[in-house]
């Protein structure tokens, strides 16, 4: 496509694209925007190396001749990003049809960014949302991300750990993610450690001698109750040497009955501060069920279903063209149609305005076109039902998309991962509680500002004439 724009002589025509999505994942009522810091790193370094250009030059069409001519390859060699980029900060709660990112600049440049931006925001937003749901289920208990061994490749494991931490997890078992993103790391031994030795007690004792300041004993290899007894015995020996057992981990069996029994045994033996770690194919629904049935778990280790985003394989993010502008010309709106009018794209250069209740809770979001502005009082129109909602005059608001790049140069100070994590905590405190429910959540009110809805409707009617 970039080559096509080049040969058509339109690479200097401007365009506006948006990264957005159509549905919240996990049958929920919210999504956590995540991936901006990764995207900034990508955009800051964006260029084509000689090696990459040479590879493109080696590609052939179906006639055996070069796919890309030398003039276009020279264009790529000298390409420097000059786009304006606006985005919603990481850790912000976002909703369907809202633009997470707006890219404005030369059409070929905007087009070349599509796949990378969708890859970054789709996966990290999916995992951050899943982590938030798991942490909501765990209430105030720490959740450790345990999913590297089953994540989608090494890169997927790293970015899943990052997104999960922003989403609320207390740490990760992924040491590389800990090093790269300054995430707290945590882990225990595997069943293979226990099985290597002649018996469980020997395995625990040997581990305690090797790692006296990091003892969480995995107790379910043979019999969980016996395992807890052995852990208590070795913990007593550790205490005599001036060390304390951190706790025990239950990875299978009846999590409610075993954790209650374990808590009683640990307390009776004088280890009231020892944690019980629960793991084993957990997700937000299993954690909710275990807690409702009285499980005495202090820390949750969540792996596969968190780091792979089960049961949803991906966030359905899209990258849509909203407007084009010829040199020294005016913006021309563009729209993609669908047999379902609600799925037609939204034209223009878009922004999101979030309105707040007097107590600071979110009231509603209006998607508006930046050249049209927002009416006062603001009236929003639901995309599916076309129901109209008029918000009270002088309602407090903030616009969510903020400047990230101007003419290809970064103008945004990327927050630390801790700051993005804290931002999400504040967002959750301001969100209507009913949208955070794991089951049967209430939808959040999002719509098009009235003038944008009228613009979109007129473009749809005109295209169908």
Secondary structure in CASP SS format (residue, H / E / C, confidence):
PFRMAT SS
TARGET T0000
AUTHOR 0000-0000-0000
METHOD secondary structure of the structure
MODEL  1
X C 1.00
X H 1.00
X H 1.00
X H 1.00
X H 1.00
X H 1.00
X H 1.00
X C 1.00
X C 1.00
X C 1.00
X C 1.00
X C 1.00
X C 1.00
X E 1.00
X E 1.00
X E 1.00
X E 1.00
X E 1.00
X E 1.00
X E 1.00
X E 1.00
X C 1.00
X C 1.00
X C 1.00
X H 1.00
X H 1.00
X H 1.00
X C 1.00
X C 1.00
X C 1.00
X E 1.00
X E 1.00
X C 1.00
X C 1.00
X C 1.00
X H 1.00
X H 1.00
X H 1.00
X H 1.00
X H 1.00
X H 1.00
X H 1.00
X H 1.00
X H 1.00
X C 1.00
X C 1.00
X C 1.00
X C 1.00
X C 1.00
X H 1.00
X H 1.00
X H 1.00
X H 1.00
X H 1.00
X H 1.00
X H 1.00
X H 1.00
X C 1.00
X C 1.00
X E 1.00
X C 1.00
X C 1.00
X C 1.00
X C 1.00
X C 1.00
X E 1.00
X C 1.00
X C 1.00
X C 1.00
X H 1.00
X H 1.00
X H 1.00
X H 1.00
X H 1.00
X H 1.00
X H 1.00
X H 1.00
X C 1.00
X C 1.00
X C 1.00
X C 1.00
X C 1.00
X C 1.00
X E 1.00
X E 1.00
X E 1.00
X E 1.00
X E 1.00
X C 1.00
X C 1.00
X C 1.00
X C 1.00
X E 1.00
X E 1.00
X C 1.00
X C 1.00
X C 1.00
X C 1.00
X C 1.00
X C 1.00
X E 1.00
X E 1.00
X E 1.00
X E 1.00
X E 1.00
X E 1.00
X H 1.00
X H 1.00
X H 1.00
X H 1.00
X H 1.00
X H 1.00
X C 1.00
X H 1.00
X H 1.00
X H 1.00
X H 1.00
X H 1.00
X H 1.00
X H 1.00
X H 1.00
X H 1.00
X H 1.00
X H 1.00
X H 1.00
X H 1.00
X H 1.00
X H 1.00
X H 1.00
X H 1.00
X H 1.00
X H 1.00
X H 1.00
X H 1.00
X H 1.00
X H 1.00
X H 1.00
X H 1.00
X C 1.00
X C 1.00
X C 1.00
X E 1.00
X E 1.00
X E 1.00
X E 1.00
X C 1.00
X C 1.00
X H 1.00
X H 1.00
X H 1.00
X C 1.00
X C 1.00
X H 1.00
X H 1.00
X H 1.00
X H 1.00
X H 1.00
X H 1.00
X H 1.00
X H 1.00
X H 1.00
X H 1.00
X H 1.00
X H 1.00
X H 1.00
X H 1.00
X C 1.00
X C 1.00
X C 1.00
X C 1.00
X E 1.00
X E 1.00
X C 1.00
X C 1.00
X H 1.00
X H 1.00
X H 1.00
X H 1.00
X H 1.00
X H 1.00
X H 1.00
X C 1.00
X C 1.00
X C 1.00
X E 1.00
X C 1.00
X C 1.00
X C 1.00
X C 1.00
X C 1.00
X H 1.00
X H 1.00
X H 1.00
X H 1.00
X H 1.00
X H 1.00
X C 1.00
X C 1.00
X C 1.00
X H 1.00
X H 1.00
X H 1.00
X H 1.00
X H 1.00
X H 1.00
X H 1.00
X H 1.00
X H 1.00
X H 1.00
X H 1.00
X C 1.00
X C 1.00
X C 1.00
X C 1.00
X C 1.00
X E 1.00
X E 1.00
X E 1.00
X C 1.00
X C 1.00
X C 1.00
X C 1.00
X C 1.00
X H 1.00
X H 1.00
X H 1.00
X H 1.00
X H 1.00
X H 1.00
X H 1.00
X H 1.00
X H 1.00
X H 1.00
X H 1.00
X H 1.00
X H 1.00
X H 1.00
X H 1.00
X H 1.00
X H 1.00
X C 1.00
X C 1.00
X C 1.00
X C 1.00
X C 1.00
X C 1.00
X E 1.00
X E 1.00
X E 1.00
X E 1.00
X C 1.00
X C 1.00
X C 1.00
X C 1.00
X H 1.00
X H 1.00
X H 1.00
X H 1.00
X H 1.00
X H 1.00
X H 1.00
X H 1.00
X H 1.00
X H 1.00
X H 1.00
X H 1.00
X H 1.00
X H 1.00
X C 1.00
X C 1.00
X C 1.00
X C 1.00
X C 1.00
X C 1.00
X E 1.00
X E 1.00
X E 1.00
X E 1.00
X C 1.00
X C 1.00
X C 1.00
X C 1.00
X C 1.00
X H 1.00
X H 1.00
X H 1.00
X H 1.00
X H 1.00
X H 1.00
X H 1.00
X H 1.00
X H 1.00
X C 1.00
X C 1.00
X C 1.00
X C 1.00
X C 1.00
X C 1.00
X E 1.00
X E 1.00
X E 1.00
X E 1.00
X C 1.00
X H 1.00
X H 1.00
X H 1.00
X H 1.00
X C 1.00
X C 1.00
X C 1.00
X C 1.00
X C 1.00
X C 1.00
X C 1.00
X C 1.00
X C 1.00
X E 1.00
X E 1.00
X E 1.00
X E 1.00
X E 1.00
X E 1.00
X E 1.00
X E 1.00
X E 1.00
X C 1.00
X C 1.00
X C 1.00
X C 1.00
X C 1.00
X C 1.00
X E 1.00
X E 1.00
X C 1.00
X C 1.00
X C 1.00
X C 1.00
X C 1.00
X C 1.00
X C 1.00
X H 1.00
X H 1.00
X H 1.00
X C 1.00
X C 1.00
X C 1.00
X C 1.00
X C 1.00
X C 1.00
X E 1.00
X E 1.00
X E 1.00
X E 1.00
X E 1.00
X E 1.00
X E 1.00
X C 1.00
X C 1.00
X C 1.00
X C 1.00
X C 1.00
X E 1.00
X E 1.00
X E 1.00
X E 1.00
X E 1.00
X E 1.00
X E 1.00
X E 1.00
X C 1.00
X C 1.00
X C 1.00
X C 1.00
X C 1.00
X C 1.00
X C 1.00
X C 1.00
X C 1.00
X E 1.00
X E 1.00
X E 1.00
X C 1.00
X C 1.00
X C 1.00
X C 1.00
X C 1.00
X C 1.00
X E 1.00
X E 1.00
X E 1.00
X C 1.00
X C 1.00
X C 1.00
X C 1.00
X C 1.00
X C 1.00
X E 1.00
X E 1.00
X E 1.00
X C 1.00
X E 1.00
X E 1.00
X E 1.00
X E 1.00
X E 1.00
X E 1.00
X C 1.00
X C 1.00
X E 1.00
X E 1.00
X C 1.00
X C 1.00
X C 1.00
X C 1.00
X C 1.00
X C 1.00
X H 1.00
X H 1.00
X H 1.00
X H 1.00
X H 1.00
X H 1.00
X H 1.00
X H 1.00
X H 1.00
X H 1.00
X H 1.00
X H 1.00
X H 1.00
X H 1.00
X C 1.00
X C 1.00
X H 1.00
X H 1.00
X H 1.00
X C 1.00
X C 1.00
X C 1.00
X C 1.00
X C 1.00
X C 1.00
X C 1.00
X C 1.00
X C 1.00
X C 1.00
X E 1.00
X E 1.00
X E 1.00
X E 1.00
X H 1.00
X H 1.00
X H 1.00
X H 1.00
X H 1.00
X H 1.00
X H 1.00
X H 1.00
X H 1.00
X H 1.00
X H 1.00
X H 1.00
X H 1.00
X H 1.00
X C 1.00
X C 1.00
END
